[in-house]
Amino acid sequence: MTVPVQSLRFDDAREAADLAAFLGRLLHYDRAAAVRLQAGGGDALAVFGRPPSFEVLAIRTARLARPETLDVTVSAGELLETLDVSATADAGASGALPAPVTGPPWTGVLPPRGPWREQAGLPRPDALRAALDTAVAEFRTRDEALPEELRTRAGRDRIGREIWSRPVGTTDLPLRAVHAAQSLGFLRPDPDFPVSLLAAGGWLRLRTPFGSIALRRDPAGGLGGLGLSVEPG
């Protein structure tokens, strides 16, 4: 583990503010969330998190004020507390680097650096949001229709697995990945918003200008980690 720096200095306050918003959303789903930080000698910091409700990896980048070399796992909450987002938009913002923590298993299994190949069949962003709205409405309708004796966590999980594991368009991407992108602020309400689906090895990656959602396929050719529900949120 390489930890050569004690603080992070961002290119401007917007970078720190966007990172703070991302960390806040991760903590909404897991108050004990950890994030892995990587910088490979350039000015781009990659921040990896895993919101448990979706079983995907979320990736947010931030532009640093100077090149850094960094690879460490830290508490998302402690990092958020150190971020100074009070600087002006044109001035640098900073944050202290928290002490490393023992990362959960996912921190040792990150997507490859590439090469990533673009995949066809992904609907436009407005169609993705429409599909999410339909799925949320279906979940609520089916949940409300459950008899009282079947309205258990297991019963709701079965509904969630069926709905959120459905493929998006003509791709292999499950709908839960799109739901994660919207919930984490990566999918914006703009019909011309650029969004693409990429593949590398056994991984799929939903990419937007504000962050990416990645997930790994299992050896059988499907997508791993489908064994839980994603409730509307």
C-alpha positions as CSV (number, residue, x, y, z in Angstrom):
1,M,0.0,0.0,0.0
2,T,1.5,3.3,-1.1
3,V,0.6,6.4,1.0
4,P,3.1,9.1,0.2
5,V,0.9,12.1,1.0
6,Q,-0.8,13.3,4.2
7,S,-3.3,15.7,2.5
8,L,-5.2,16.2,-0.7
9,R,-5.2,19.5,-2.6
10,F,-7.9,19.8,-5.3
11,D,-7.7,21.8,-8.5
12,D,-10.6,23.9,-7.4
13,A,-13.4,23.9,-4.8
14,R,-15.9,22.4,-7.1
15,E,-13.8,19.2,-7.3
16,A,-13.9,18.9,-3.5
17,A,-17.6,19.7,-3.3
18,D,-18.5,17.1,-5.9
19,L,-16.4,14.5,-4.0
20,A,-18.1,15.5,-0.7
21,A,-21.5,15.0,-2.3
22,F,-20.5,11.5,-3.5
23,L,-19.2,10.5,-0.1
24,G,-22.4,11.8,1.5
25,R,-24.5,9.6,-0.8
26,L,-22.3,6.5,0.0
27,L,-22.8,7.2,3.7
28,H,-26.5,7.4,3.2
29,Y,-26.4,3.7,2.3
30,D,-23.7,2.6,4.7
31,R,-22.7,4.8,7.7
32,A,-19.5,2.7,8.0
33,A,-18.6,2.9,4.3
34,A,-14.9,2.7,3.2
35,V,-13.5,4.1,0.0
36,R,-10.3,3.2,-1.9
37,L,-8.4,6.1,-3.2
38,Q,-6.0,5.8,-6.2
39,A,-3.7,8.3,-8.0
40,G,-1.2,6.9,-10.4
41,G,1.3,9.8,-10.5
42,G,-1.0,12.2,-12.4
43,D,-3.5,14.8,-11.2
44,A,-6.6,12.5,-11.3
45,L,-7.8,10.9,-8.1
46,A,-10.1,7.9,-8.5
47,V,-12.4,7.2,-5.5
48,F,-14.0,3.7,-5.4
49,G,-17.1,2.9,-3.2
50,R,-19.6,0.1,-2.9
51,P,-23.2,1.0,-1.9
52,P,-24.4,-2.3,-0.5
53,S,-28.0,-1.8,-1.6
54,F,-27.0,-2.2,-5.2
55,E,-24.0,-4.5,-5.1
56,V,-22.0,-2.5,-7.6
57,L,-18.8,-0.4,-7.5
58,A,-19.2,3.3,-7.8
59,I,-16.3,5.3,-9.2
60,R,-15.9,9.1,-8.9
61,T,-12.9,11.0,-10.0
62,A,-11.6,14.4,-8.8
63,R,-8.9,16.6,-10.3
64,L,-6.0,17.3,-8.0
65,A,-3.9,20.5,-7.9
66,R,-0.7,18.6,-8.4
67,P,0.4,15.0,-9.4
68,E,0.2,12.5,-6.7
69,T,1.0,8.8,-6.2
70,L,-1.6,7.2,-3.8
71,D,-3.3,3.9,-3.1
72,V,-5.1,3.6,0.2
73,T,-8.4,2.6,1.7
74,V,-9.9,5.0,4.3
75,S,-13.2,5.7,6.1
76,A,-15.6,7.6,3.8
77,G,-17.0,9.4,6.8
78,E,-13.6,10.5,8.1
79,L,-12.6,11.7,4.6
80,L,-15.8,13.7,4.3
81,E,-15.2,15.4,7.6
82,T,-11.8,16.7,6.4
83,L,-12.8,18.2,3.1
84,D,-12.7,21.9,3.0
85,V,-15.3,23.1,0.4
86,S,-15.5,26.7,1.6
87,A,-12.9,28.0,-0.8
88,T,-14.0,30.0,-3.8
89,A,-14.6,28.3,-7.2
90,D,-11.2,29.5,-8.5
91,A,-9.2,28.6,-5.4
92,G,-7.9,25.3,-4.4
93,A,-9.6,23.2,-1.7
94,S,-8.0,20.6,0.4
95,G,-8.7,17.7,2.7
96,A,-6.6,15.7,5.2
97,L,-5.9,12.1,4.4
98,P,-7.4,9.9,7.1
99,A,-5.5,6.9,8.6
100,P,-5.7,3.8,6.5
101,V,-8.3,1.2,7.4
102,T,-8.5,-2.5,6.7
103,G,-10.6,-2.6,3.6
104,P,-13.6,-4.9,3.0
105,P,-13.0,-7.6,0.4
106,W,-14.3,-5.6,-2.5
107,T,-11.4,-3.1,-2.2
108,G,-9.1,-5.8,-3.5
109,V,-11.1,-6.6,-6.6
110,L,-11.3,-3.4,-8.7
111,P,-12.1,-3.1,-12.4
112,P,-9.2,-3.2,-14.8
113,R,-7.7,0.0,-16.2
114,G,-8.5,-1.2,-19.7
115,P,-8.8,-1.4,-22.6
116,W,-12.5,-0.7,-22.4
117,R,-14.7,-1.4,-25.4
118,E,-17.9,0.5,-26.0
119,Q,-21.0,-1.8,-26.1
120,A,-24.1,-1.2,-28.3
121,G,-27.7,-1.4,-27.2
122,L,-27.8,1.1,-24.3
123,P,-31.0,3.3,-24.3
124,R,-30.8,7.1,-24.2
125,P,-30.7,8.7,-20.7
126,D,-34.3,9.8,-20.9
127,A,-35.3,6.2,-21.6
128,L,-33.1,5.0,-18.8
129,R,-34.9,7.3,-16.3
130,A,-38.3,6.2,-17.7
131,A,-37.4,2.6,-17.1
132,L,-36.4,3.4,-13.5
133,D,-39.7,5.2,-12.9
134,T,-41.6,2.2,-14.2
135,A,-39.5,-0.2,-12.1
136,V,-40.0,1.7,-8.9
137,A,-43.8,2.0,-9.6
138,E,-43.9,-1.8,-10.2
139,F,-42.0,-2.6,-7.0
140,R,-44.4,-0.5,-4.9
141,T,-47.5,-1.9,-6.6
142,R,-46.4,-5.5,-6.1
143,D,-45.2,-4.8,-2.6
144,E,-48.5,-3.3,-1.6
145,A,-50.4,-6.3,-3.2
146,L,-48.5,-8.8,-1.1
147,P,-50.7,-10.6,1.5
148,E,-49.8,-9.6,5.1
149,E,-48.3,-13.0,5.8
150,L,-46.0,-12.7,2.8
151,R,-44.9,-9.1,3.4
152,T,-41.6,-10.1,4.8
153,R,-38.0,-9.1,3.9
154,A,-37.7,-12.4,1.9
155,G,-40.9,-11.7,0.0
156,R,-39.8,-8.2,-0.9
157,D,-36.3,-9.4,-1.8
158,R,-37.8,-11.8,-4.4
159,I,-39.7,-8.9,-6.0
160,G,-36.6,-6.8,-6.0
161,R,-34.3,-9.5,-7.5
162,E,-36.8,-10.0,-10.3
163,I,-37.2,-6.3,-11.2
164,W,-33.7,-5.0,-10.7
165,S,-31.9,-7.9,-12.4
166,R,-33.7,-7.2,-15.7
167,P,-31.3,-6.3,-18.5
168,V,-31.3,-2.7,-19.8
169,G,-32.2,-2.4,-23.5
170,T,-30.3,-5.1,-25.5
171,T,-27.3,-5.1,-23.1
172,D,-26.3,-7.4,-20.3
173,L,-26.4,-4.5,-17.8
174,P,-28.9,-5.0,-15.0
175,L,-31.3,-2.3,-14.2
176,R,-29.9,-2.0,-10.6
177,A,-26.8,-0.5,-12.1
178,V,-28.8,2.3,-13.6
179,H,-30.7,2.8,-10.4
180,A,-27.3,3.1,-8.5
181,A,-26.1,5.7,-11.1
182,Q,-29.2,7.8,-10.5
183,S,-29.2,7.4,-6.7
184,L,-25.5,8.5,-6.5
185,G,-26.0,11.5,-8.7
186,F,-24.3,10.2,-11.8
187,L,-27.4,10.2,-14.1
188,R,-28.6,13.8,-14.7
189,P,-32.0,14.9,-16.2
190,D,-30.8,16.1,-19.5
191,P,-31.8,14.4,-22.8
192,D,-28.4,15.1,-24.3
193,F,-26.5,13.9,-21.3
194,P,-23.7,11.5,-22.5
195,V,-23.9,8.0,-21.1
196,S,-22.2,4.9,-22.4
197,L,-21.7,1.2,-21.6
198,L,-18.2,-0.2,-21.7
199,A,-16.8,-3.7,-21.2
200,A,-13.3,-5.0,-20.2
201,G,-12.6,-8.6,-19.5
202,G,-15.4,-9.8,-17.1
203,W,-16.5,-6.3,-16.2
204,L,-19.2,-3.9,-17.4
205,R,-19.1,-0.2,-16.8
206,L,-21.8,2.4,-17.1
207,R,-20.0,5.7,-17.7
208,T,-21.3,9.3,-17.3
209,P,-19.4,12.6,-16.9
210,F,-20.1,12.6,-13.2
211,G,-19.0,9.0,-12.4
212,S,-19.2,5.4,-13.3
213,I,-20.9,2.2,-12.1
214,A,-19.0,-1.0,-12.6
215,L,-19.9,-4.6,-11.9
216,R,-18.3,-8.0,-12.6
217,R,-19.7,-10.9,-14.5
218,D,-19.6,-14.3,-12.9
219,P,-17.7,-17.2,-14.6
220,A,-21.0,-18.7,-15.9
221,G,-21.5,-15.6,-18.1
222,G,-24.1,-13.9,-16.0
223,L,-23.7,-10.9,-13.7
224,G,-22.7,-11.7,-10.1
225,G,-24.2,-10.2,-7.0
226,L,-27.9,-10.4,-8.0
227,G,-29.0,-11.9,-4.7
228,L,-30.6,-9.0,-3.0
229,S,-33.3,-6.4,-3.6
230,V,-32.9,-2.7,-4.3
231,E,-35.9,-0.9,-2.7
232,P,-37.0,2.5,-4.0
233,G,-34.9,5.2,-2.4
